[in-house]
Amino acid sequence: MTRLAFSPEMRRANALVADWFRDAGADRVREDAAGNLMAGRGRCGPRSGTTSPPPIATCPRPAA
């Protein structure tokens, strides 16, 4: 498969995957300058009182 960065097809693919992330419960979805998509949910990291997980890990949602 060939995927040309910043092409109309890549933009549509990123929009579709961003929708999938949101449907799966992500509350933060962003695309960086290189066209990589990132998503997260809940809070994690030094400001939330937890340590940042490795990039492939998920941060659990805080208890309601």
C-alpha positions in Angstrom: 0.0 0.0 0.0 1.3 3.5 -0.8 0.2 6.3 1.4 1.3 9.7 0.3 1.6 12.1 3.2 -0.7 15.2 3.1 -2.6 13.9 0.1 -6.4 14.2 0.0 -6.6 10.4 0.6 -4.4 10.6 3.6 -6.4 13.5 5.0 -9.6 11.5 4.5 -8.0 8.4 6.2 -6.9 10.5 9.2 -10.4 12.0 9.5 -11.9 8.5 9.5 -9.5 7.1 12.1 -10.0 10.2 14.2 -13.8 9.5 14.2 -13.0 5.9 15.2 -10.9 7.2 18.1 -13.7 9.5 19.3 -16.3 6.7 18.9 -14.0 4.5 21.1 -14.1 7.1 23.8 -11.0 9.3 23.1 -11.6 12.9 24.3 -8.3 14.2 22.8 -7.5 13.6 19.1 -4.8 15.6 17.3 -2.7 15.4 14.2 0.9 16.6 14.4 2.9 18.5 11.8 4.1 15.2 10.2 0.5 13.9 9.8 0.6 11.4 12.7 -2.6 11.0 14.6 -2.6 10.8 18.4 -5.6 10.1 20.7 -6.1 9.9 24.4 -8.8 9.9 27.1 -8.9 11.0 30.7 -5.9 12.6 32.2 -2.5 11.2 32.8 1.0 12.6 33.2 2.8 14.7 35.8 0.0 17.3 36.3 -2.7 14.7 37.1 -0.7 13.0 39.8 0.1 9.9 37.8 3.2 9.1 35.8 3.1 9.2 32.0 2.6 5.7 30.5 4.7 4.4 27.6 3.4 5.6 24.2 1.5 2.4 23.4 -0.2 2.1 26.8 -3.5 3.6 27.8 -4.2 5.8 30.7 -7.2 4.6 32.7 -10.1 7.0 33.2 -10.4 8.5 36.6 -13.2 7.0 38.8 -16.4 9.0 38.6 
